[in-house]
Amino acid sequence: MRQKLEIVGAGLAGCCLAWQLRERGVELRLVDDHRPGAASRVAAGLINPVTGKNFQPSWRIAEFLPESVAFFERIGRELGKPLWFPHPVVRLVGEKDWAKVARKLELPAVARWVERVEENIEGWRAAVTLKGGGRVDVRAFCEATEESFGSPTSDFQSGRVVRCGGMFDLVEGRLGEHRCAKGEILTVRMPGGDESRILIGGGGWLVPVGGGLFKAGATYEWDQLDGEPTAAGRARVEEIVRTLGGENFEVVAHEAGVRPIVRRSMPLIGKVGGEVVFNGLGSKGSLYAPGVARRLAEWIVDGTEIESELELGRWMGGLVD
Ligand SMILES: Cc1cc2nc3c(=O)[nH]c(=O)nc-3n(C[C@H](O)[C@H](O)[C@H](O)COP(=O)(O)OP(=O)(O)OC[C@H]3O[C@@H](n4cnc5c(N)ncnc54)[C@H](O)[C@@H]3O)c2cc1C
Protein backbone atom coordinates (compact mmCIF):
# COMPACT_ATOMS: atom_id res chain seq x y z
CA MET A 1 0.00 0.00 0.00
CA ARG A 2 1.24 3.52 -0.80
CA GLN A 3 2.31 5.61 2.18
CA LYS A 4 0.33 8.81 2.88
CA LEU A 5 1.83 11.85 4.51
CA GLU A 6 1.01 15.44 5.35
CA ILE A 7 3.76 18.07 5.21
CA VAL A 8 3.06 21.22 7.22
CA GLY A 9 5.11 24.13 5.85
CA ALA A 10 5.86 24.81 2.19
CA GLY A 11 9.19 26.61 2.54
CA LEU A 12 12.48 25.19 1.26
CA ALA A 13 12.38 22.33 3.76
CA GLY A 14 8.79 21.22 3.08
CA CYS A 15 8.99 21.70 -0.70
CA CYS A 16 12.29 19.81 -1.12
CA LEU A 17 10.91 16.99 1.02
CA ALA A 18 7.69 16.92 -1.01
CA TRP A 19 9.62 16.28 -4.27
CA GLN A 20 11.92 13.72 -2.66
CA LEU A 21 8.91 11.81 -1.30
CA ARG A 22 6.90 12.05 -4.51
CA GLU A 23 9.88 10.57 -6.39
CA ARG A 24 9.67 7.65 -3.93
CA GLY A 25 5.96 7.07 -4.51
CA VAL A 26 4.50 8.65 -1.36
CA GLU A 27 1.07 10.26 -1.58
CA LEU A 28 1.18 13.74 -0.09
CA ARG A 29 -0.63 16.73 1.18
CA LEU A 30 1.49 19.92 1.39
CA VAL A 31 -0.10 22.69 3.47
CA ASP A 32 0.99 26.23 4.34
CA ASP A 33 -0.99 29.12 5.77
CA HIS A 34 1.51 31.72 4.46
CA ARG A 35 2.70 33.37 7.62
CA PRO A 36 4.45 36.74 7.45
CA GLY A 37 8.14 36.26 8.22
CA ALA A 38 8.58 32.95 6.35
CA ALA A 39 12.25 32.81 5.29
CA SER A 40 11.86 31.13 1.89
CA ARG A 41 9.54 33.81 0.54
CA VAL A 42 12.23 36.50 0.90
CA ALA A 43 15.56 34.61 0.67
CA ALA A 44 18.09 35.57 -2.00
CA GLY A 45 18.91 31.90 -2.60
CA LEU A 46 22.64 32.55 -2.75
CA ILE A 47 25.03 29.59 -2.61
CA ASN A 48 28.60 30.62 -1.79
CA PRO A 49 31.15 27.80 -1.37
CA VAL A 50 33.50 29.69 0.98
CA THR A 51 31.79 31.95 3.50
CA GLY A 52 32.03 34.29 6.45
CA LYS A 53 34.68 36.34 8.17
CA ASN A 54 36.81 33.22 8.51
CA PHE A 55 36.63 32.44 4.79
CA GLN A 56 35.64 28.89 5.57
CA PRO A 57 34.24 26.27 3.16
CA SER A 58 30.63 25.47 4.13
CA TRP A 59 30.10 22.20 6.01
CA ARG A 60 30.45 19.24 3.57
CA ILE A 61 30.09 21.62 0.64
CA ALA A 62 31.71 19.24 -1.88
CA GLU A 63 28.93 16.74 -1.20
CA PHE A 64 25.86 19.00 -0.74
CA LEU A 65 26.57 21.52 -3.53
CA PRO A 66 26.41 19.13 -6.53
CA GLU A 67 23.32 17.46 -5.07
CA SER A 68 21.59 20.82 -4.61
CA VAL A 69 22.44 22.03 -8.13
CA ALA A 70 21.30 18.72 -9.70
CA PHE A 71 18.05 18.85 -7.68
CA PHE A 72 17.09 22.40 -8.64
CA GLU A 73 18.02 21.77 -12.30
CA ARG A 74 15.90 18.58 -12.32
CA ILE A 75 12.86 20.16 -10.63
CA GLY A 76 13.27 23.27 -12.79
CA ARG A 77 12.98 21.07 -15.90
CA GLU A 78 9.93 19.36 -14.43
CA LEU A 79 8.25 22.68 -13.61
CA GLY A 80 9.27 24.27 -16.92
CA LYS A 81 11.12 27.17 -15.27
CA PRO A 82 14.82 27.58 -14.49
CA LEU A 83 15.52 27.59 -10.75
CA TRP A 84 19.35 27.47 -10.65
CA PHE A 85 21.44 30.40 -11.92
CA PRO A 86 25.21 29.75 -11.72
CA HIS A 87 27.40 32.83 -11.19
CA PRO A 88 30.97 33.47 -10.14
CA VAL A 89 31.03 34.73 -6.54
CA VAL A 90 33.45 37.61 -6.07
CA ARG A 91 34.59 38.08 -2.48
CA LEU A 92 35.94 41.61 -1.96
CA VAL A 93 38.53 41.72 0.81
CA GLY A 94 39.66 44.84 2.72
CA GLU A 95 43.15 45.48 4.11
CA LYS A 96 42.16 44.33 7.62
CA ASP A 97 41.05 40.83 6.54
CA TRP A 98 43.55 40.20 3.77
CA ALA A 99 46.26 38.43 5.79
CA LYS A 100 43.74 35.89 7.12
CA VAL A 101 42.10 35.30 3.74
CA ALA A 102 45.49 35.00 2.00
CA ARG A 103 46.53 32.26 4.45
CA LYS A 104 43.28 30.37 3.80
CA LEU A 105 43.82 30.52 0.04
CA GLU A 106 46.68 28.07 0.46
CA LEU A 107 44.50 25.35 2.00
CA PRO A 108 43.47 22.68 -0.56
CA ALA A 109 39.87 22.70 0.80
CA VAL A 110 39.64 26.41 -0.07
CA ALA A 111 41.87 26.49 -3.17
CA ARG A 112 39.62 24.05 -5.05
CA TRP A 113 36.87 26.75 -5.14
CA VAL A 114 39.14 29.63 -6.19
CA GLU A 115 39.09 30.74 -9.82
CA ARG A 116 41.45 33.72 -9.48
CA VAL A 117 42.77 36.37 -7.13
CA GLU A 118 43.26 40.01 -8.12
CA GLU A 119 45.16 42.29 -5.76
CA ASN A 120 44.95 46.04 -5.20
CA ILE A 121 41.75 46.68 -7.08
CA GLU A 122 39.92 49.98 -6.60
CA GLY A 123 38.64 50.38 -3.04
CA TRP A 124 39.74 46.89 -1.88
CA ARG A 125 42.92 45.00 -1.03
CA ALA A 126 41.88 42.03 -3.18
CA ALA A 127 39.05 40.30 -5.03
CA VAL A 128 38.82 36.50 -4.82
CA THR A 129 36.64 34.94 -7.52
CA LEU A 130 35.06 31.65 -6.41
CA LYS A 131 33.59 28.99 -8.68
CA GLY A 132 30.66 26.63 -8.11
CA GLY A 133 28.28 29.20 -6.58
CA GLY A 134 25.12 30.84 -7.82
CA ARG A 135 21.51 31.56 -6.95
CA VAL A 136 18.39 29.46 -6.49
CA ASP A 137 15.09 31.20 -7.23
CA VAL A 138 13.67 30.06 -3.90
CA ARG A 139 10.38 31.92 -4.04
CA ALA A 140 9.58 30.63 -7.54
CA PHE A 141 10.49 27.09 -6.43
CA CYS A 142 8.18 27.20 -3.39
CA GLU A 143 5.27 28.82 -5.23
CA ALA A 144 5.49 26.40 -8.18
CA THR A 145 5.85 23.42 -5.82
CA GLU A 146 2.73 24.38 -3.87
CA GLU A 147 0.88 24.72 -7.17
CA SER A 148 2.20 21.42 -8.50
CA PHE A 149 1.13 19.51 -5.41
CA GLY A 150 -2.28 21.17 -5.70
CA SER A 151 -5.18 21.10 -3.30
CA PRO A 152 -5.69 17.58 -2.00
CA THR A 153 -9.12 16.08 -2.07
CA SER A 154 -11.05 16.65 1.15
CA ASP A 155 -11.10 12.92 1.93
CA PHE A 156 -7.28 12.79 2.11
CA GLN A 157 -6.57 10.97 5.36
CA SER A 158 -2.99 10.88 6.50
CA GLY A 159 -1.70 9.04 9.48
CA ARG A 160 1.60 10.91 9.63
CA VAL A 161 2.62 14.52 9.77
CA VAL A 162 6.02 16.02 8.93
CA ARG A 163 6.56 19.45 10.46
CA CYS A 164 8.59 21.81 8.26
CA GLY A 165 7.47 25.01 9.97
CA GLY A 166 10.78 26.90 10.03
CA MET A 167 11.10 29.51 12.77
CA PHE A 168 7.39 29.25 13.62
CA ASP A 169 8.02 25.81 15.12
CA LEU A 170 11.30 26.85 16.73
CA VAL A 171 9.93 29.88 18.60
CA GLU A 172 7.32 27.58 20.14
CA GLY A 173 10.26 25.72 21.70
CA ARG A 174 9.56 22.48 19.84
CA LEU A 175 13.28 21.75 19.53
CA GLY A 176 14.46 23.40 22.73
CA GLU A 177 16.73 26.40 22.47
CA HIS A 178 16.96 28.25 19.17
CA ARG A 179 18.96 31.13 17.71
CA CYS A 180 16.55 32.28 14.99
CA ALA A 181 17.66 35.50 13.29
CA LYS A 182 15.54 38.02 11.44
CA GLY A 183 16.99 39.28 8.17
CA GLU A 184 16.02 42.28 6.04
CA ILE A 185 16.65 42.36 2.32
CA LEU A 186 16.22 44.92 -0.48
CA THR A 187 15.49 44.47 -4.16
CA VAL A 188 17.18 47.30 -6.04
CA ARG A 189 17.28 48.46 -9.66
CA MET A 190 20.82 49.42 -10.70
CA PRO A 191 21.14 50.84 -14.21
CA GLY A 192 24.37 49.50 -15.73
CA GLY A 193 25.05 47.15 -12.78
CA ASP A 194 27.13 44.04 -13.57
CA GLU A 195 24.65 41.14 -13.70
CA SER A 196 27.26 38.49 -14.45
CA ARG A 197 28.49 37.93 -10.88
CA ILE A 198 27.57 37.87 -7.21
CA LEU A 199 29.45 40.36 -5.03
CA ILE A 200 30.25 39.74 -1.38
CA GLY A 201 31.93 42.24 0.94
CA GLY A 202 31.39 44.94 3.53
CA GLY A 203 29.27 42.54 5.61
CA GLY A 204 26.73 41.84 2.87
CA TRP A 205 26.05 40.73 -0.68
CA LEU A 206 24.60 41.89 -3.99
CA VAL A 207 22.99 39.17 -6.11
CA PRO A 208 21.76 39.73 -9.70
CA VAL A 209 18.23 38.40 -10.26
CA GLY A 210 17.70 39.51 -13.87
CA GLY A 211 16.12 42.50 -15.61
CA GLY A 212 18.55 44.99 -14.05
CA LEU A 213 17.42 43.98 -10.54
CA PHE A 214 19.58 42.82 -7.62
CA LYS A 215 18.87 41.42 -4.16
CA ALA A 216 20.98 43.01 -1.44
CA GLY A 217 21.28 41.96 2.16
CA ALA A 218 21.09 41.03 4.77
CA THR A 219 20.77 42.14 8.37
CA TYR A 220 20.92 39.84 11.43
CA GLU A 221 18.64 40.61 14.40
CA TRP A 222 17.88 38.18 17.22
CA ASP A 223 15.31 40.03 19.38
CA GLN A 224 12.46 41.07 17.11
CA LEU A 225 11.50 37.85 15.31
CA ASP A 226 8.83 39.05 12.91
CA GLY A 227 8.37 39.76 9.21
CA GLU A 228 8.25 43.56 9.57
CA PRO A 229 10.77 45.60 7.55
CA THR A 230 12.29 48.44 9.62
CA ALA A 231 13.86 51.82 8.82
CA ALA A 232 17.09 50.77 10.54
CA GLY A 233 17.24 47.56 8.50
CA ARG A 234 16.71 49.44 5.27
CA ALA A 235 19.45 51.96 6.14
CA ARG A 236 21.90 49.12 6.87
CA VAL A 237 21.19 47.29 3.60
CA GLU A 238 21.33 50.54 1.59
CA GLU A 239 24.81 51.02 3.06
CA ILE A 240 25.76 47.53 1.77
CA VAL A 241 24.43 48.42 -1.69
CA ARG A 242 26.51 51.63 -1.74
CA THR A 243 29.63 49.76 -0.65
CA LEU A 244 29.24 47.06 -3.29
CA GLY A 245 27.49 48.83 -6.16
CA GLY A 246 27.74 52.61 -5.76
CA GLU A 247 25.13 55.34 -5.38
CA ASN A 248 23.11 54.78 -8.54
CA PHE A 249 20.22 52.56 -7.37
CA GLU A 250 16.52 52.64 -6.65
CA VAL A 251 14.84 50.46 -4.01
CA VAL A 252 11.92 48.51 -5.48
CA ALA A 253 11.16 46.17 -2.55
CA HIS A 254 12.05 45.87 1.13
CA GLU A 255 11.25 42.56 2.87
CA ALA A 256 12.03 40.68 6.06
CA GLY A 257 12.01 37.05 7.15
CA VAL A 258 13.34 34.89 9.96
CA ARG A 259 16.06 32.27 9.49
CA PRO A 260 15.32 29.03 11.40
CA ILE A 261 18.51 28.44 13.39
CA VAL A 262 19.34 25.78 15.97
CA ARG A 263 22.70 24.74 17.43
CA ARG A 264 25.66 25.64 15.19
CA SER A 265 23.39 26.41 12.26
CA MET A 266 23.05 22.79 11.23
CA PRO A 267 19.90 21.20 9.79
CA LEU A 268 18.06 18.62 11.89
CA ILE A 269 15.78 15.73 10.92
CA GLY A 270 14.09 12.97 12.88
CA LYS A 271 11.22 12.39 15.24
CA VAL A 272 10.09 14.29 18.32
CA GLY A 273 6.81 14.10 20.26
CA GLY A 274 5.36 11.61 17.77
CA GLU A 275 5.95 13.93 14.81
CA VAL A 276 8.61 13.87 12.13
CA VAL A 277 10.53 17.18 11.87
CA PHE A 278 12.80 18.91 9.33
CA ASN A 279 14.19 22.23 10.54
CA GLY A 280 17.33 24.28 11.23
CA LEU A 281 18.26 25.24 7.67
CA GLY A 282 19.66 28.51 9.03
CA SER A 283 21.28 30.88 6.53
CA LYS A 284 22.10 28.16 4.00
CA GLY A 285 18.80 26.57 3.06
CA SER A 286 19.52 26.54 -0.69
CA LEU A 287 22.66 24.49 -0.17
CA TYR A 288 21.40 21.95 2.35
CA ALA A 289 17.63 21.52 1.82
CA PRO A 290 17.74 19.07 -1.14
CA GLY A 291 20.34 16.68 0.34
CA VAL A 292 18.88 16.70 3.84
CA ALA A 293 15.35 16.23 2.43
CA ARG A 294 16.61 13.17 0.50
CA ARG A 295 17.98 11.64 3.70
CA LEU A 296 14.69 12.25 5.50
CA ALA A 297 12.70 10.76 2.60
CA GLU A 298 14.93 7.65 2.60
CA TRP A 299 14.40 7.28 6.36
CA ILE A 300 10.61 7.66 6.01
CA VAL A 301 10.26 5.32 3.03
CA ASP A 302 13.04 2.74 3.50
CA GLY A 303 14.00 3.15 7.14
CA THR A 304 17.55 4.16 6.15
CA GLU A 305 19.33 5.29 9.29
CA ILE A 306 19.81 9.07 9.68
CA GLU A 307 23.47 10.00 10.05
CA SER A 308 24.22 11.19 13.56
CA GLU A 309 25.29 14.76 12.64
CA LEU A 310 21.78 15.49 11.35
CA GLU A 311 19.82 13.38 13.80
CA LEU A 312 17.34 15.27 15.93
CA GLY A 313 17.51 12.71 18.72
CA ARG A 314 21.15 13.47 19.35
CA TRP A 315 20.42 17.19 19.53
CA MET A 316 17.44 16.74 21.85
CA GLY A 317 19.58 14.66 24.18
CA GLY A 318 17.22 11.76 24.64
CA LEU A 319 13.89 13.64 24.71
CA VAL A 320 12.82 11.78 21.59
CA ASP A 321 10.34 8.89 21.32
C1 LIG B 1 16.59 37.83 4.55
C2 LIG B 1 17.00 36.40 4.34
C3 LIG B 1 17.90 36.11 3.33
C4 LIG B 1 18.32 34.80 3.13
N1 LIG B 1 19.18 34.55 2.11
C5 LIG B 1 19.59 33.29 1.90
C6 LIG B 1 20.48 33.00 0.84
O1 LIG B 1 20.92 33.89 0.11
N2 LIG B 1 20.86 31.70 0.66
C7 LIG B 1 20.38 30.68 1.45
O2 LIG B 1 20.75 29.52 1.24
N3 LIG B 1 19.53 30.93 2.45
C8 LIG B 1 19.13 32.20 2.70
N4 LIG B 1 18.28 32.46 3.72
C9 LIG B 1 17.90 31.33 4.59
C10 LIG B 1 16.79 30.49 3.97
O3 LIG B 1 15.80 31.35 3.58
C11 LIG B 1 16.28 29.47 4.98
O4 LIG B 1 17.30 28.57 5.32
C12 LIG B 1 15.10 28.66 4.44
O5 LIG B 1 14.25 29.47 3.68
C13 LIG B 1 14.33 28.01 5.56
O6 LIG B 1 13.29 27.25 5.00
P1 LIG B 1 12.21 26.53 5.90
O7 LIG B 1 11.31 25.81 4.98
O8 LIG B 1 12.86 25.79 7.01
O9 LIG B 1 11.41 27.74 6.64
P2 LIG B 1 10.39 28.79 6.03
O10 LIG B 1 10.80 29.24 4.72
O11 LIG B 1 10.19 29.84 7.08
O12 LIG B 1 9.06 27.96 5.83
C14 LIG B 1 8.22 27.56 6.88
C15 LIG B 1 6.80 27.58 6.35
O13 LIG B 1 5.94 26.92 7.27
C16 LIG B 1 4.68 27.58 7.27
N5 LIG B 1 4.04 27.19 8.53
C17 LIG B 1 4.58 27.21 9.77
N6 LIG B 1 3.70 26.69 10.67
C18 LIG B 1 2.58 26.34 9.98
C19 LIG B 1 1.33 25.77 10.35
N7 LIG B 1 1.04 25.42 11.60
N8 LIG B 1 0.41 25.57 9.39
C20 LIG B 1 0.68 25.89 8.10
N9 LIG B 1 1.86 26.43 7.68
C21 LIG B 1 2.80 26.66 8.61
C22 LIG B 1 5.05 29.05 7.13
O14 LIG B 1 3.98 29.82 6.62
C23 LIG B 1 6.24 28.98 6.18
O15 LIG B 1 5.88 29.16 4.84
C24 LIG B 1 17.82 33.75 3.95
C25 LIG B 1 16.90 34.05 4.95
C26 LIG B 1 16.49 35.35 5.14
C27 LIG B 1 15.48 35.64 6.22
Ligand as a Chemical Component Dictionary entry (heavy atoms), coordinates in Angstrom:
data_LIG
# 
_chem_comp.id                   LIG 
_chem_comp.type                 NON-POLYMER 
_chem_comp.pdbx_formal_charge   0 
_chem_comp.three_letter_code    LIG 
# 
loop_
_chem_comp_atom.comp_id 
_chem_comp_atom.atom_id 
_chem_comp_atom.alt_atom_id 
_chem_comp_atom.type_symbol 
_chem_comp_atom.charge 
_chem_comp_atom.model_Cartn_x 
_chem_comp_atom.model_Cartn_y 
_chem_comp_atom.model_Cartn_z 
_chem_comp_atom.pdbx_ordinal 
LIG C1  C1  C 0 16.588 37.828 4.555  1  
LIG C2  C2  C 0 17.002 36.398 4.337  2  
LIG C3  C3  C 0 17.898 36.113 3.327  3  
LIG C4  C4  C 0 18.317 34.800 3.130  4  
LIG N1  N1  N 0 19.178 34.553 2.114  5  
LIG C5  C5  C 0 19.585 33.287 1.895  6  
LIG C6  C6  C 0 20.480 33.001 0.843  7  
LIG O1  O1  O 0 20.920 33.890 0.109  8  
LIG N2  N2  N 0 20.859 31.697 0.659  9  
LIG C7  C7  C 0 20.382 30.682 1.453  10 
LIG O2  O2  O 0 20.745 29.517 1.238  11 
LIG N3  N3  N 0 19.532 30.929 2.454  12 
LIG C8  C8  C 0 19.129 32.204 2.697  13 
LIG N4  N4  N 0 18.283 32.457 3.719  14 
LIG C9  C9  C 0 17.897 31.332 4.592  15 
LIG C10 C10 C 0 16.794 30.494 3.972  16 
LIG O3  O3  O 0 15.799 31.352 3.578  17 
LIG C11 C11 C 0 16.277 29.473 4.975  18 
LIG O4  O4  O 0 17.302 28.571 5.317  19 
LIG C12 C12 C 0 15.103 28.658 4.436  20 
LIG O5  O5  O 0 14.248 29.469 3.677  21 
LIG C13 C13 C 0 14.326 28.007 5.560  22 
LIG O6  O6  O 0 13.290 27.253 5.002  23 
LIG P1  P1  P 0 12.207 26.529 5.901  24 
LIG O7  O7  O 0 11.307 25.808 4.981  25 
LIG O8  O8  O 0 12.861 25.787 7.010  26 
LIG O9  O9  O 0 11.414 27.741 6.643  27 
LIG P2  P2  P 0 10.388 28.785 6.026  28 
LIG O10 O10 O 0 10.796 29.238 4.715  29 
LIG O11 O11 O 0 10.190 29.843 7.082  30 
LIG O12 O12 O 0 9.055  27.960 5.831  31 
LIG C14 C14 C 0 8.223  27.556 6.878  32 
LIG C15 C15 C 0 6.798  27.577 6.349  33 
LIG O13 O13 O 0 5.936  26.922 7.265  34 
LIG C16 C16 C 0 4.679  27.577 7.273  35 
LIG N5  N5  N 0 4.037  27.190 8.533  36 
LIG C17 C17 C 0 4.575  27.212 9.773  37 
LIG N6  N6  N 0 3.702  26.695 10.672 38 
LIG C18 C18 C 0 2.578  26.344 9.976  39 
LIG C19 C19 C 0 1.328  25.769 10.355 40 
LIG N7  N7  N 0 1.043  25.422 11.602 41 
LIG N8  N8  N 0 0.405  25.567 9.395  42 
LIG C20 C20 C 0 0.683  25.887 8.099  43 
LIG N9  N9  N 0 1.858  26.430 7.683  44 
LIG C21 C21 C 0 2.799  26.660 8.611  45 
LIG C22 C22 C 0 5.049  29.050 7.131  46 
LIG O14 O14 O 0 3.980  29.815 6.621  47 
LIG C23 C23 C 0 6.243  28.983 6.180  48 
LIG O15 O15 O 0 5.876  29.162 4.840  49 
LIG C24 C24 C 0 17.820 33.751 3.947  50 
LIG C25 C25 C 0 16.896 34.045 4.947  51 
LIG C26 C26 C 0 16.488 35.353 5.138  52 
LIG C27 C27 C 0 15.483 35.643 6.220  53 
# 
loop_
_chem_comp_bond.comp_id 
_chem_comp_bond.atom_id_1 
_chem_comp_bond.atom_id_2 
_chem_comp_bond.value_order 
_chem_comp_bond.pdbx_ordinal 
LIG C1  C2  SING 1  
LIG C2  C3  SING 2  
LIG C2  C26 DOUB 3  
LIG C3  C4  DOUB 4  
LIG C4  N1  SING 5  
LIG C4  C24 SING 6  
LIG N1  C5  DOUB 7  
LIG C5  C6  SING 8  
LIG C5  C8  SING 9  
LIG C6  O1  DOUB 10 
LIG C6  N2  SING 11 
LIG N2  C7  SING 12 
LIG C7  O2  DOUB 13 
LIG C7  N3  SING 14 
LIG N3  C8  DOUB 15 
LIG C8  N4  SING 16 
LIG N4  C9  SING 17 
LIG N4  C24 SING 18 
LIG C9  C10 SING 19 
LIG C10 O3  SING 20 
LIG C10 C11 SING 21 
LIG C11 O4  SING 22 
LIG C11 C12 SING 23 
LIG C12 O5  SING 24 
LIG C12 C13 SING 25 
LIG C13 O6  SING 26 
LIG O6  P1  SING 27 
LIG P1  O7  DOUB 28 
LIG P1  O8  SING 29 
LIG P1  O9  SING 30 
LIG O9  P2  SING 31 
LIG P2  O10 DOUB 32 
LIG P2  O11 SING 33 
LIG P2  O12 SING 34 
LIG O12 C14 SING 35 
LIG C14 C15 SING 36 
LIG C15 O13 SING 37 
LIG C15 C23 SING 38 
LIG O13 C16 SING 39 
LIG C16 N5  SING 40 
LIG C16 C22 SING 41 
LIG N5  C17 SING 42 
LIG N5  C21 SING 43 
LIG C17 N6  DOUB 44 
LIG N6  C18 SING 45 
LIG C18 C19 SING 46 
LIG C18 C21 DOUB 47 
LIG C19 N7  SING 48 
LIG C19 N8  DOUB 49 
LIG N8  C20 SING 50 
LIG C20 N9  DOUB 51 
LIG N9  C21 SING 52 
LIG C22 O14 SING 53 
LIG C22 C23 SING 54 
LIG C23 O15 SING 55 
LIG C24 C25 DOUB 56 
LIG C25 C26 SING 57 
LIG C26 C27 SING 58 
# 
